[in-house]
Amino acid sequence: MDKEEVRRIAEDFNKSIRQRIDELLEADSNMYTNLGSDSTKSEIEDVKKKSRVIYRAIKDLDAFVGSQLLYYQDKDYKGA
């Protein structure tokens, strides 16, 4: 999922904020699901970067939820 696709979903005003957030979280979940035990460190880092873009878009839609997602991603990243 690239930045343009994230923006397209986040700005789809035909859907509710909840629906847009759900769609973004589903895309995020799919990216992590597609990682496997054979994934390279580069592939894992790429998914984390894309995930951060998604979380920032969510923060624009719902500041509290987006902030929490970013906080826990940072906490997990630093703790790993």
C-alpha positions as CSV (number, residue, x, y, z in Angstrom):
1,M,0.0,0.0,0.0
2,D,1.5,3.3,-1.1
3,K,0.9,6.8,0.2
4,E,-1.5,7.6,-2.7
5,E,-3.7,4.7,-1.8
6,V,-3.7,5.6,1.9
7,R,-4.7,9.2,0.9
8,R,-7.5,7.9,-1.4
9,I,-9.0,5.8,1.4
10,A,-8.6,8.5,4.0
11,E,-10.3,11.1,1.8
12,D,-13.2,9.0,0.6
13,F,-15.9,11.2,1.9
14,N,-18.6,8.8,0.8
15,K,-17.7,6.6,3.8
16,S,-17.9,7.4,7.5
17,I,-14.7,8.1,9.4
18,R,-15.2,4.7,11.2
19,Q,-15.4,3.0,7.8
20,R,-12.3,4.7,6.5
21,I,-10.3,3.9,9.7
22,D,-11.5,0.3,9.5
23,E,-10.3,0.0,5.8
24,L,-6.9,1.5,6.7
25,L,-6.5,-0.9,9.6
26,E,-7.5,-3.8,7.4
27,A,-4.8,-2.8,4.9
28,D,-2.3,-2.5,7.7
29,S,-3.3,-5.9,9.1
30,N,-2.9,-7.5,5.6
31,M,0.6,-6.1,5.2
32,Y,1.7,-7.7,8.5
33,T,-0.1,-10.9,7.7
34,N,1.8,-11.2,4.5
35,L,5.1,-11.1,6.3
36,G,6.5,-14.5,6.9
37,S,9.3,-16.1,8.9
38,D,11.4,-15.8,5.7
39,S,10.8,-12.1,5.3
40,T,14.0,-10.0,5.2
41,K,14.8,-7.3,7.6
42,S,14.3,-4.8,4.7
43,E,10.8,-6.1,4.0
44,I,9.9,-5.9,7.7
45,E,11.2,-2.3,7.9
46,D,9.2,-1.4,4.7
47,V,6.0,-2.7,6.3
48,K,6.7,-0.7,9.4
49,K,7.2,2.5,7.4
50,K,4.0,1.9,5.4
51,S,2.2,1.2,8.7
52,R,3.4,4.6,10.0
53,V,1.9,6.3,7.0
54,I,-1.4,4.6,7.7
55,Y,-1.3,5.5,11.4
56,R,-0.7,9.2,10.5
57,A,-3.7,9.1,8.1
58,I,-5.8,7.6,10.9
59,K,-4.6,10.4,13.3
60,D,-5.9,13.0,10.8
61,L,-9.3,11.2,11.0
62,D,-9.3,10.5,14.7
63,A,-6.5,12.2,16.7
64,F,-6.8,9.9,19.8
65,V,-6.8,6.6,18.0
66,G,-4.0,7.7,15.6
67,S,-1.9,9.0,18.5
68,Q,-2.3,5.7,20.4
69,L,-1.3,3.6,17.3
70,L,1.8,5.8,16.7
71,Y,2.7,5.7,20.4
72,Y,2.5,1.9,20.6
73,Q,4.4,1.4,17.4
74,D,7.2,3.6,18.7
75,K,7.2,1.8,22.0
76,D,7.3,-1.6,20.3
77,Y,10.0,-0.4,17.8
78,K,12.2,0.9,20.6
79,G,11.6,-2.1,22.8
80,A,12.5,-4.6,20.0
